């Protein structure tokens, strides 16, 4: 069975306020044993706390977030400037996966730019593999756009066959592909799964104010923007089928993630997700 954990982006403020080790203690108390580190600086103190978590709490540091190079969407160390540090961190923490959280914005907009970026990923994946580390790429809904009829996801796979995937099932759903189809289509390279639900909320009462004012564009905007990130089990995703399918597709880690908790304490959101996952056997 895949190892269940937390995407630490959800708790970056808590790490800043409380320190990484204290946050890891709370995670373990929720019966979660793994973390993926993203949007948290891998400085000396954080790395030492993670190492202590591995040693004293049995935490599995499943993946570290990296970028290919410095840039607008780089949220961790980058492979261009910090390759040796990344490899050293993985060795210290017994981490086998690093992941790129998003492609550069330019690569989302043009086929040539996407192919050039994917070629860089291929080189990085080959280099990391020689050091015993697997590079994964995390999708968003934009990865289901098409260039000349080819899905961006397929373009990346074609140009960078050494690159594996971290599949965010919420973003697959939002992009218009059935998540079960995604897992079947890319079976064998889906190493990490973001377990994040997809909730549709009621149209807000404030939308009626737009109608009363004759502002149909405003009403349409409110109508179109009723999708939320949800605690696992509180949305419309079919987790009893999705999680076994993800394991069949090669998933080694399931990380609970919720991009926005809409004012709720993220610990409470994670606890709700954990309880639901336990109720279906995870």
C-alpha positions in Angstrom: 0.0 0.0 0.0 1.2 3.5 -0.8 2.5 5.5 2.1 0.1 8.3 3.3 1.3 11.7 4.3 0.9 15.5 4.1 2.0 18.0 1.6 3.8 20.5 3.8 2.9 23.5 1.7 -0.4 23.4 3.8 1.6 24.0 7.0 4.3 26.5 5.8 3.1 29.2 8.2 3.0 26.7 11.1 6.6 25.6 10.3 7.6 29.3 10.3 5.9 29.9 13.6 6.5 26.6 15.5 9.5 25.0 13.8 9.5 21.9 11.6 10.0 19.4 14.4 7.0 20.6 16.4 4.8 20.4 13.2 6.1 16.9 12.5 5.0 15.8 16.0 1.5 17.0 15.3 1.4 15.2 12.0 2.5 12.0 13.6 -0.2 12.4 16.2 -2.7 12.4 13.4 -1.5 8.9 12.3 0.4 10.2 9.3 3.9 9.1 8.6 5.2 10.9 5.6 5.7 14.4 4.3 6.5 16.2 1.1 8.4 19.5 1.6 7.4 22.4 -0.6 7.4 26.2 -0.2 9.5 25.8 2.9 13.1 26.8 2.8 15.5 23.9 3.1 17.8 25.8 5.4 20.1 24.2 8.0 17.5 24.4 10.8 14.7 22.9 8.7 16.9 20.1 7.4 18.1 19.3 10.8 14.5 19.1 12.1 13.5 16.8 9.3 16.5 14.6 10.0 15.5 14.5 13.6 12.0 13.6 12.5 13.3 10.7 10.5 15.3 9.5 13.4 13.0 10.1 16.4 9.5 10.0 14.9 9.9 7.6 12.0 8.9 10.3 9.5 9.3 9.4 5.9 10.4 12.4 3.9 8.9 11.2 0.7 9.8 14.1 -1.7 11.5 17.4 -1.8 10.4 20.3 -4.0 13.0 21.6 -6.5 13.1 23.8 -9.6 15.3 23.4 -12.6 16.7 26.9 -12.2 15.9 30.1 -10.5 12.6 31.7 -11.5 9.2 33.1 -10.7 7.7 29.7 -9.8 10.8 28.3 -8.0 9.7 27.4 -4.4 12.7 25.4 -3.3 16.3 24.8 -4.1 17.1 24.7 -7.8 19.1 22.1 -9.7 21.1 24.6 -11.6 22.6 26.3 -8.5 22.1 23.7 -5.7 22.5 20.3 -7.3 25.1 19.0 -4.8 23.0 20.3 -1.8 19.8 18.6 -3.1 21.6 15.3 -3.5 23.1 15.7 0.0 19.7 16.6 1.5 18.1 13.5 -0.2 20.9 11.3 1.3 20.6 12.8 4.8 16.8 12.4 4.7 16.6 9.0 2.8 14.5 10.7 0.2 14.2 9.1 -3.2 12.0 11.6 -5.0 12.3 15.2 -5.9 9.5 17.1 -7.7 9.0 20.1 -9.9 5.8 21.8 -8.8 5.0 23.7 -12.0 6.5 24.4 -15.4 7.5 28.0 -16.3 4.6 30.2 -17.4 6.2 30.6 -20.8 6.1 26.8 -21.4 2.4 26.7 -20.8 1.8 29.1 -23.7 3.8 27.7 -26.6 4.7 24.3 -28.0 8.4 25.2 -28.7 8.8 26.6 -25.1 7.2 23.5 -23.6 9.4 21.2 -25.6 12.6 23.1 -24.6 11.6 23.0 -21.0 10.8 19.2 -21.2 14.2 18.6 -22.8 15.8 20.3 -19.7 13.7 18.0 -17.5 15.0 15.0 -19.4 18.6 16.0 -18.8 17.9 16.7 -15.1 16.0 13.4 -14.6 18.9 11.4 -16.2 21.5 13.2 -14.0 19.4 12.6 -10.8 18.8 9.0 -11.7 22.6 8.4 -11.7 22.5 9.6 -8.1 19.6 7.3 -7.2 16.9 10.0 -7.2 13.8 10.1 -9.3 12.5 13.4 -10.7 8.7 13.9 -10.9 6.6 16.6 -12.4 3.4 17.9 -10.7 0.5 18.7 -13.1 -2.1 21.4 -13.1 -5.2 21.8 -15.3 -3.1 23.6 -17.9 -1.3 20.3 -18.6 -4.4 19.2 -20.3 -4.3 21.9 -23.0 -3.3 20.8 -26.5 -0.7 22.0 -28.9 -1.3 20.8 -32.5 -3.7 18.2 -31.0 -1.2 16.8 -28.5 -1.9 17.1 -24.8 0.8 19.0 -23.0 1.1 16.1 -20.6 1.9 13.8 -23.6 4.3 16.4 -25.0 6.3 16.3 -21.8 6.2 12.5 -21.7 7.4 12.3 -25.3 10.3 14.7 -24.8 11.2 13.7 -21.3 10.7 9.9 -20.9 13.0 9.7 -17.9 10.6 12.1 -16.0 8.0 10.6 -13.8 4.8 12.2 -12.6 3.3 13.5 -9.4 -0.4 13.4 -10.3 -2.7 15.9 -8.6 -6.1 14.4 -9.1 -8.0 17.5 -8.3 -6.2 19.4 -11.1 -6.9 16.5 -13.5 -10.6 16.7 -12.7 -10.5 20.5 -13.1 -8.8 20.1 -16.4 -11.6 18.0 -17.8 -10.0 14.5 -17.8 -11.5 11.7 -15.7 -8.9 11.0 -13.1 -9.3 7.2 -13.6 -8.5 7.7 -17.3 -5.4 9.7 -16.3 -4.1 7.0 -14.0 -4.7 4.3 -16.6 -3.1 6.4 -19.4 0.1 7.0 -17.5 0.3 3.8 -15.6 3.8 3.0 -14.5 5.1 6.6 -14.1 2.6 7.9 -11.5 4.9 7.7 -8.5 3.3 10.3 -6.2 -0.4 11.3 -5.9 -1.8 14.5 -4.4 -5.0 13.5 -2.7 -7.1 16.6 -2.9 -10.9 16.8 -3.3 -13.0 18.9 -5.7 -16.0 20.6 -4.2 -18.7 22.6 -6.0 -20.3 25.2 -3.7 -23.8 26.8 -4.0 -24.0 29.9 -6.1 -23.4 32.8 -3.6 -26.4 34.9 -2.6 -24.4 38.0 -3.6 -24.6 36.8 -7.2 -28.3 37.9 -7.2 -27.1 41.5 -6.6 -25.4 41.4 -10.1 -28.7 40.2 -11.6 -30.7 42.9 -9.8 -28.2 45.5 -11.3 -28.5 44.0 -14.8 -24.9 42.9 -14.6 -25.2 39.5 -16.3 -21.4 39.3 -16.8 -20.9 39.6 -13.0 -23.5 37.0 -12.3 -21.9 34.6 -14.9 -18.5 35.1 -13.2 -20.0 34.2 -9.8 -21.7 31.2 -11.4 -18.5 30.0 -13.0 -16.3 30.3 -9.9 -18.0 27.9 -7.5 -15.2 25.3 -7.5 -13.2 24.8 -4.3 -10.3 22.7 -3.0 -11.8 20.4 -0.4 -10.9 18.2 2.5 -10.7 14.6 1.2 -14.2 13.1 1.4 -16.0 16.4 1.4 -16.1 16.8 -2.4 -17.1 14.8 -5.4 -14.0 12.7 -6.1 -14.5 8.9 -6.0 -11.7 8.0 -3.6 -12.6 4.3 -3.0 -11.9 3.7 -6.7 -9.3 6.3 -7.3 -6.8 5.3 -4.6 -6.6 1.6 -5.6 -6.3 2.7 -9.3 -3.4 5.0 -8.3 -1.6 2.2 -6.6 -2.1 0.0 -9.6 -0.6 2.9 -11.7 2.6 2.8 -9.6 1.9 5.3 -6.8 4.3 5.0 -3.8 3.0 8.0 -1.9 -0.3 9.7 -1.3 0.0 13.2 0.0 -3.0 15.0 1.5 -3.1 18.5 0.0 -5.6 21.4 0.0 -4.4 24.6 -1.7 -6.9 26.8 0.2 -8.6 26.0 3.5 -10.9 29.1 3.3 -10.1 30.3 6.8 -10.1 26.9 8.5 -7.1 25.8 10.6 -5.1 23.6 8.2 -4.5 21.1 11.0 -8.3 20.6 11.3 -8.6 20.2 7.5 -5.8 17.6 7.5 -7.5 15.8 10.4 -10.8 15.6 8.6 -9.1 14.2 5.5 -7.2 11.7 7.6 -10.4 10.5 9.3 -12.1 10.0 5.9 -9.2 8.1 4.5 -9.1 5.9 7.5 -12.8 5.2 7.0 -12.1 3.7 3.5 -9.2 1.7 4.6 -6.2 4.0 4.4 
